[in-house]
Every structure is written in structure tokens, then in C-alpha cells.
Amino acid sequence: MTARRGRVPAVSDADIRRVARAQLAAHGPEALTLRAIAGALTVTAPALYRYYGSREELVAALRRDICLDLADRLAAEAAELPEDGLGQLFALCRGFRRWALANAHEFTLVFASPQHGRAETRRFEEPFGRVFLASAGRLLATHDLALPPTDDIPDALRADLVGYQDDLLAMLAAAGQKFPAEKLDLGVTYLMMTLWARLYGHVTLEVFGNYPMRVRDPDVVFEALLTELAAGIGISGP
């Protein structure tokens, strides 16, 4: 783009995000600078400041876009399965892993990068998190699961879990889930937290190649994890 002296070349928000996503996919989060994006758009950096006052603002916008895209993708996959919760939940786990492995730089930006000023970010509030939560809600509403005894929950976690429990119920209601509140006790809340931690931890190790040993067939390891997660809640298999 060229411009007359004193005028800022026209560039749209959509252009900026498109180029930023391309830079991210090709070069990783470190390549996301306003100067680099402006260069790819053949404009000067001030042209971008009309939309984003800083790199952090642009990164936040990209995070939202990526989460929305991921949510749409996972929801479409889940919609092709019976609404029993169980099949959908494990299909979502597999879909999340496939996406992470195929989009390592986007995964890094959303899940493995510090979010300055957002220490209280809770993944279930993001669009893809709501897809997982809706499936988990159906599973909890339709199956009798083996839950950890509340006596086994560390005392230091109880206050945090109570707050998390209230937020989960609110999110289930907002998602249109007719979920009986009495079924979401602290044991269920603790279970949901630990299941996500195991899934996220496994996928992160795989994306960054940090398995403690060489694995010839990572699919087998992941399916074994799902089997263990299912057995941990009293289900014979995923």
C-alpha cells in the first residue's frame, strides 16, 4: 500500500488479524510484533495503532479468535455424536489433542504463554471451555460416576473449590444445561479440575516433545490415558 504524504494507508482490523495469524502459524508467538505485521501489510506501525494500542492488545484479540475457532471446531465434531455426554467428552479430548499437535504455535500462544494481567483466567469461561463443560454436564447428568470421597480433598483446596463450583453451575445454566445442582458436589468439582489437569498436562508434554522417553506410537499412550481417566470415574472405557 502507498499513501499520499500526511495520510495513513488504509488497513482493516481483519487485515491485521489475518496477517498476525499467518505470522503466528509460520514463526511462533515471538514473531508477533506490530512492526513485523505492519511490514507484511506494507504500512507503517502507526497505522496499526488505530486498532491496537500495544502488542498485548493484539495478542489478546488473537487469543479470542483462536478460542472461538477451536470451540466451533470441537462443537461441530461433538454434534456428530449421540448426546450421551460420554462419547462426546472423549471425542472432544481427542479433537483438542489433534488441534494442538497440528497448531503448535497457536496452542503455545493460548495455553502455554503468560497472560500478563490475567492471572485469574479460568479456561472453562473461554469458548472452547464451554464446549467441554456442556459435554461434561451431560455426562454427569446421565451417568452415575465413581467420585472421589470429599474427605480425600485437601482442606487447603476446599474454599477454592467452592468458588469454582458456583462458577461451574452458573456456566452450565448459561449453556442451557438442566443440571441438578446437588450432583455437582465438591467431589465432582475436584474431579473435573483434576481431569482437565491430566489432559492438559499430557497434551502439553506431547506438543513440546517432552515425554520422558522415546515413544514410537503416541496415539497408544493418549488412548491409554483416556482409558485411565474413564476407569477413574467408574466407566469401562472411552
N, C-alpha and C positions, 0 to 999 in steps of 0.2 A: 504494500500500500504506500502511496505517496500522498503528500498533503501540501497545500499552499502554506507559505510562511505564516506562522502565528496560529494555524489551525491544527487541531489534534486529529489524526486519522481516525476514521470510523472503525470501531471494533465492538463486537457484541459480547455480552456475557456468555452466550452459547459458544462463540468462537474461543473465548478464553478457557472455558472448561473443557472443550473438545481437545484443544492443544495440550492443556495440562494433563488430561487423562492419557494422551498419547506419550507425553514426556515421562509420565509415571510408569506406564507399561514398558517403555523401552529402556529407561535408565534408572528407575527406582526413586524413592522419595527424596533423595539428596538432590536430584535434578530439578526439583520443583522450586525454581526461583522466578520471581517476577521478571528479572532481566532475561532469563533464558526463554520464557514464554513470550515475552514481548519480541525478542529476536526472531522466534519462529513465526510470529504473526507479522513481522516486518513493520513493527510500530515501536515507539519509544515506551519505556516503562511508565511514564506519567499517564499514558492512555489507559493503562490498566487500573490506575488509582481511582478512576471514575466508578469502578465496581468493587474494588478490594483495597482497603487501606494498608494491608500488610500480607505477607506470605501466609501467616496463620489464619487469616480470614479466608483466603483461597483454599487452604488445606481443609478447613472445616467444611467448606462447601463441597469439596470433592468427597470428603468422608460421607456426607449426607447422600450424595449422588450414588456412591458405591453401595452404601447400605440399602438404598431403595432398589437398585438394580438386583442386588443379591436377594432381597426379600421377594421381589417379583419372580425371580428365577426359582427360588425354593417353593414358593406358593404354587407355581404352575406345576412343579413336579409332584407336590403333595396332592394337588387336586385330581390327579390321575389315579389315585389310590382310594380304596374304601375308607370312609371316615371313622375308622375304629380307633384312631389315635396311635396304636402300636406300630402298624406298618408305616404310617406317615412319619412318625417320630424318627424311626431308624432310617427311612429314606432321606429325611432332612439331614441327618448326621452324615450320610454318605454324600449327599449333594454338597454340603458345606465343605467336606474334605476335598471333593473333586474341584470345586471352585477355588479353594485355597491353593491347591497344587498347580492349577492352571493359571492362577493370577497371583503369583507370589508377591509382586510389588504392591498390588492393591491390598492384599492380606496384611502385608507389613505396615502399610500406612494406617489401616483401620484398627488392626488388632495388636500390633507389636511396636507402635511408636508412642512416645509420651504425648499426652494430650494436655498441654500447658493450660492451667486454669480450669481443668475439668477433672479433678481428682475424684469427684463423686459420680462419674459416668457409670451408668448401670446398663449392661448390654441388653437386658430384656426390654428396655424402653426404646431401643432403636428398631427400625422397621423389620429387619431380619429376626431380631429377638422376639418380636411379637408373633411372627410365624411359628417359631419354635414353641413359644408359650401356649399358643392356641392348640397345637398338636398335643403338647403335654397335658393341657387341661382336659382334652377329650380322653386321653389315656387314663388319667386319674379318675375321671367321672364314670368310666365304663369298665374299669378293671379293679379287682381287689389286689393291691400290691403289697409285697412284703416291705414294710417300712422300718427304718432304724428306730429302736426304742428311744423315747425322748430322754430317758435317763442317761443315754450314751452321748448326748450332745454336750460338748464342753460348756461349762457355766459361763465362761467369758464370751461365748458367741450368742447367748440367748437374747440379749437385748437387740443385737443387730438383726437376728433372725425374725424377731417380732416386727421390726420395721419393714424388713424385706417381705414378710408375709402379707402385711397390709397393702404394700405396693403391688404385689402379685395379684391379689384379689381385685384390686382396682383395675389393673391392666386386663385381667380376664373378663371383667364386666364390660370394659370399653371395647374388647374384641368380640363381644356378643356371646361369650361363653356362659351358659347357665350352669355355673359350677357351685356345688354346695360348699359353703364356707367352712362347715365343720370338717370337711375332708382335707382341708389344707391346714393341717396342724404343723407344729414345729418340726416333726419328723419328716413330713413331706417337703417342707421348705428347705430343710437341711439336705435332703436327698437331691432336690433339684439343683442346689448350689454345687454339691459335690459331683453330680453327673456332668454338669457343664465344665467344671474344672478339669475333669479327666478327659473329656472330649477335646476341649481347647488345648490342653497340655499336649495330648498326643498329636493333634494336627500341627501344632507349632513345632514340635520336635521334627516331624516329618518334613514340613516346608523348609526348614533351615538345615536339614540334613544332620540333625544332632542325635540320632539314635546312638545308644552306647555301643552298638556292634553293627557289623555289616548285615543288612537284611536283603535277601535275594527277592523276596516277594512281599512287599509292604502291604498289599491287599489282604494277605492272610493275617498279618498282625492286626490290622484295623478290624477285620471281621471278628477276630478273637476278642478284641476289646469290646465290641458291641455285644457279643455273646456274654461276656462277663458282666457288662452293665445290665443286660436283661436278667441274668441269673440273680444279680444283686437286688432286684425288685420283685423276685419271685416269678419270672417269666422264663419259659423253657428256651426261647431263642428269639433273635430279631427277625 
